[in-house]
Amino acid sequence: MVKGKTKKAGSAGGGNEVASAEERIKEAARKLFTQKGFAATRTRDIAEEAGINLALLNYYFRSKQKLFDLIMMENFRQFLGGMSANFVDEQLTMEERVGKIVNSYVDFLTEFPDLPLFILNEIKGNPSKITAKVNEEVGPARSQFFKQLMEAKKSGKITLDPFHFVANLVGLTVFPFVARPLLQRVTNANDEQFQAYMEERRRLVPMWIKMMMTMEVPPV
């Protein structure tokens, strides 16, 4: 695809960055889809946000649905990247693996705080498509990692089922960002304090996961 070049305002000294129209459209769409969702975002809104005309947007992406699908998959790939990359690194101990995953997600979600809720809404609306994407992105790594967890469980090194391991890891890391407005209101924490808590969880979450992995589980 031939990329048209446009001027993008932004540098502090009054200079202009040159970026492709296609990338500007994608960035504008990512911002608006994440903030407003698919239904509430018009192609005209995206064009205005990108600083281009509607005809150029239609030239590159043809339809809002096509653009949304592209943005959704890119967002989801980024979201899964922090987990899948560390799943396959056999040089890491389990504690190191958990620490790297937590750090990766705290960094990512600090930069893109609206993304988890956006992805959750899309999972609810189109679970089969998202499931297929999960299998494509992390399938091999997930299989290898779950195999390691099951072997560790059988040998008695850990007591936590792999399902609970993943649920706890994702929940402890991602949920505070999803529930940020509620948590800040309930705890009366300002933005600076919230970010300090998230930084503290880089250390705390791996500690909690380690304790849960080896704790004695009473019989049902």
N, C-alpha and C positions, 0 to 999 in steps of 0.2 A: 504494500500500500504506500502510495506517495504521501509524504507528510508535508503539509504546508507549514511554514514558519511564521510565527507571530512574535510580537514583542510582549514580554511579560514584565510588568512593573514590579519593583520590589526592593532593590538594593538601597542601602542607607544613603549612599553618596549621590543619589539621583540617577544612577546608571540603570540600565534595563537588562534583564536576563532574557535570552532568546530561548524559547521552548516551543516544541511542536504543538500545533493546535490539538492534535490527538491526545497528547498527554495533559494538556490543560483541560480538555473536556473530561477526561477520566478523573482528574483530581477534583473538579467541580462536582461531578456525579457522585464520587465517593463521599464527599462532604454532605451533599444534600440527601442522598439515599440513606446515609447513616443517621442523619439528624431527623429526617421527616418520613422515611420509609418510601416504598415504591409508589403506592397509590397517591400520596400527597405531593409527590415531586413531578413537575411538568418538564417536558423537554425544553420549553422556553425558559424555565427557571435555570436549568443547567447551562444553557447557552449564555444567559445573562451573567451567571456566576463565572463562567469561563472567559467572558469578554469577547465572544464571537457571535456571528449571526446563526440563526436556526438552520439555514440551508447548509452551512458547513458542518454542523453537528449531524444532520441527517446524511450528509455525504459520507462521513466516517463510520457511523454506527447504524444507520437505517431505521432503527426503532429503539424506543425506550427499553423494551424488554431485552433486546440484544445487549445494550449497554449495561443494564442492571445485572444480567447474568455474568458478564465479564467482570464487573466490579465485585459481585458477590463471591465469585470463585477466587479472585485475587485476594480478597480480604480473608477468606477462609483458609487459603493456602498459607498466608502469613500467620494466621492464628494458630494453625497446626504446626507450623515450622519449628517453634521452640520446643515442642514435645518430640516430634519425629526425629530431629537431628540428634537429640540426646538419647533416644531409644536405641540407636544403632551403634553408639560408641562403646565398644566392648572393653575399652581401656578404663572406663569409669567404674568406680565402686557404686553401689546403690545409693549411698549417701551423697556422693559427688554428683550422681545423675540427678537426684532430686534437687540438690542445690542449684545446678545449672538450669533446670527447667523452671524453678521458681524465679530465679534471677531474670531469665529470658522473658517470662510473662510479666513480671513487675515492670521491666523496661518497656515492653511492647504496649501494655495497657496504660501506662503513664502517658505514653505518646498518643495512643488511640483509645481514650476512655469510653467512647460511645460504642465501640465495635462489638463487645460481647453481647450487649442487649440486641443489637442489630442482627447478629448471627443467631441468637436464640429465637428471635421472632421468625427468622427465615426457616430455621429447623422445624418450628411448630407448623409453619405454613406449607413447607415442602420437604417432609422428612426423607422421602425416597431419594430425592436428588442429592440432599446433603449426605445421606448415608453412603451413596455411591462415591461421592467425593472423598469422604473419610477413608474408604477402602482404597481408593486410588492413591491418596497422599501418604497415608501412614500404614497401610495394610501389611507390607513385609516387615517393617520395623516393629509394628505392634505385635505381630505373631512371634517374632524373636524375643521381644521383651516379656510378653506374657509367658512364654516358655520358660524363661529364666525365673520369673516369679513363681511359677508352678513348681519348678524343680527345687527352689529354695524353700517353698512351703512343705513339700514332701520330705525334704531332708531335715525339717525342723528349724531351719535358720530363721524363718519368719512364720508368723501365725496369721497374718492378714491375707484374706482372699484378694486376688488381683482386682476384682471389681471394686472392692472397698478402697484399695490402694489408689486406683485412678480417680474414683469419686471423691475421695478425701483430698487428693492432690489438686485436682481441678477446683473443687469447692473452696478449699482454703485459700487458693491463689486468685481465682477469678471472681468469686462471689462478692468480695468487698468492693470491687470496681462496679459490678452490676448494681449493687445495693447502696452505692455511695450516698445518694441524697438522703435515704432513710437513715443510714448509719450516722451521717453527720448531724442530722436533726436530733436523733435519739441521744447521741453522746455529746451534742453541743460542740463538735469539733469543727474548726474552720479548715479552709483548704490547705493551709500550711501544716496544720496538725495532722490532717488526713494523710498527706504525703509522707510525713514523718512516720506514721504508723505503718504505711506500706513499706517503707524502707526497713523498718524494724522486722517486718514479716519475712524479709529475705533470710534472716537468721532463725526466726521462730518456727516457720513452717517446716523446714527440714528437720528440726528437732522434734516437732510434734509427730511428723510422719515416721521418724525413726522409732519413737516410743510406741506408736500404734502398731508398727510392723512386728514388734516382738512381745507385745502385751499378751497376757493370758486371756483367752476368750472363754468365758464360762459356757458349759453345754446348755443347749436349748431345753 
